[in-house]
């Protein structure tokens, strides 16, 4: 499957088979992480860990993300790891965001991890299987980009964002309500990076070229602007 197709089939996998991945498969995932495009001049780094090296989490492997603690760094990590999440599932494995798991020996710049492995559950069969807010709750237009963005995962499925569309740009604004602002580790910032990745993939699927990704504001007033052209 393409990454775009995977958006409409992915699931957060919490049950895994005991069968290990090959060294080649693990190297492929880490090569993808190490070579990924990053936003805002960030230089996050990524390491492979096995389950016995982690506290918490169900997956047999994980991509650990390291970087700065500011808004830009966290949004960037969300963006990069969501690309890995979709890639892992597109090639037949399972994956899950783990906001509460961590390495047993964390480093000061550790931020979050993405668990992965051989899934013991299938992908979703289509958009109808997702439990998400309606399009009008997260976007000001009903279009292909909004539909793909709506299916982005988020911490406790809170969907802390709002999309607005104008000529040549899509703006994803933080929309942190209620308990969303109390989630640990500023998880909504990673979520904003996740939806940015979905927006980019959908725009490219629709034949556009993403020309720039900009960050403005801070905290709960943060916005990510994705500029594009035909």
Secondary structure, DSSP 4 states (H G I P E B T S, - for coil): --HHHHHTT--B---B-SPPPPHHHHHHHHHHHHT---STT---EEEEEEGGGEES-S-SEEEEEE--SSHHHHHHHHHHHHHHHHHHHHTT-EEEEESS-EETT--TTEEEEEEEE-BSSPPPSSGGG-----HHHHBSS-SHHHHHHHT---GGG---EEEEEETTEEEEEE---GGGGGSGGGHHHHHHHHHHHHHHHHHHHTT-EEEEEEEES-GGG-EEEEEEE-
